[in-house]
Amino acid sequence: DAAPIDDESCSKETLTFTYTGTLYADDTCLRDIAPLFKALTELLINGKIEQNNILVEYAGNTPDLFLSAAKAFPNVPIKSYGLLKRSEALELQSNAGALVVCTWNTSEQKGVLTGKIFEYMRSGVPVIGLCSGDSPDSELRRMIESCHIGMCYEEADDHSYEELKDYLCNLYKSWSDTGSTSLGEDARQLVTAYSYPVLSSKLARIIKDLVSS
């Protein structure tokens, strides 16, 4: 079984990796959180991080998939809340050390994004992308890297797994040194391009141009 978590260990003194939303696992699409568990497990074994200081938490309507992924990596502490109210999920996000988003990028389905990434962008919290599939250079990775809000692991990129572990180590060090993780001011400015008012204005201009033409 996964490492047990009590209420005290779920305090803000714990570095939390938070996923809110739906996980998928079928023949055509896979939102796979397992790479995060694998990387954290290797860092725990190598003494890079401490078990009592980390927590992977989940809120959504597919807790069975989350628990199934976690079961293979029992050294990583977890907490599953199930489906929460939106206000409660947003509170989880704002208190996280890092937010986790999953998608896929394959030769048959490219550019797949979840609206969750735009919600995460507003939180001011570092984002870890996990992209399954046989095609690199995903839209999720481009967005995360261009906005300087975190990093994106891609199954199709042989180098990105080590980059994921390095990023987790850096997050852990930042949390150990300061008690928190945060984004730089440049990231805060860059994500404004993806805010709902800006995107709505762009859509309105496109519609206006189409009507005019």
LINWO-V398398 format. One line per field, one symbol per residue. ss: DSSP state (A for helix, B for strand, O for the rest). phi: phi as a letter, one per 20 degrees, with the letter a starting at -180 (. if undefined). A space follows every 50 residues. Layout:
BEGIN
ss=???
phi=???
END
This chain:
BEGIN
ss=OOOOOOOAAAOOOOBBBBBBOOOOBOOOOBOOOAAAAAAAAAAAAOOOOO AAABBBBBBOOOAAAAAAAAAOOOOOOBBBOOOOOAAAAAAAAAOOOBBB BBBBOOOOOOOOOOOAAAAAAOOOOOBBBBBBOOOOOOAAAAAAAAOOOB BBBBOOOOOAAAAAAAAAAAAAAAAAAAOOOOOOAAAAAAAAAAOAAAAA AAAAAAAAAAAAO
phi=.fgfcdfffefffefddddcpdddbbfdbbedeggffffffffffemfcd gfdcbdcccrecffffffffgfcfeefcbdemfdfgfffffgffefebdd ccbcbcfecdmfcdffffffgfemdgddecdeoedelffffgffffeldq bcecgedfeffffffffffffffffffdnbcbdffffffffffdffffff ffffffffffffe
END
